[in-house]
Amino acid sequence: MSAIEYYLKTCRELARFCSRNGWIDNASLHYAVAWESDNAARVDIEFDELLMEGGAHQPLRVSCCGQMRLFLDHNGRVISSEIL
């Protein structure tokens, strides 16, 4: 798992892309690096938000997407982020 993928699967910032206060299905998380420099990267992110509605046995899936700028250290690890 890359440093970017690890960060995205563990950060709280992605919850801002959720539209209905559900939870993020990390198995559905996909990202693409739109651009990258020595100390930053912009990523396009997609994932499913899971919702339990009414007595449903299976959660409802809502597609979510967004963009983040990730600030990287000299080893490529994410040190902070910004929602775009």
C-alpha positions, 0 to 999 in steps of 0.5 A: 500500500502506498503512503498516499493510499494509506493516508486516504484510508485512515484520514478523517478529511474524506468524510467531508465528501460524504453527503448523508453522514454515512461511513466510507467503504475503504474497499471502494476507495479509488484515487488518481494522482492528477499531478505531483511535485517533490512536496505536493500532489493533487489527487482525484478521489472516488468512494462509496458512502454506506448508509443503513436505512430503515430495516435494510439488511444491506447498506445503501451505497452512495457514490462520492468524489472529490479532490485533495491537495496532499503535502508530502515530506521528503520520503513521499509520506503525507504530512497534511492535506487540503480539500479542494 
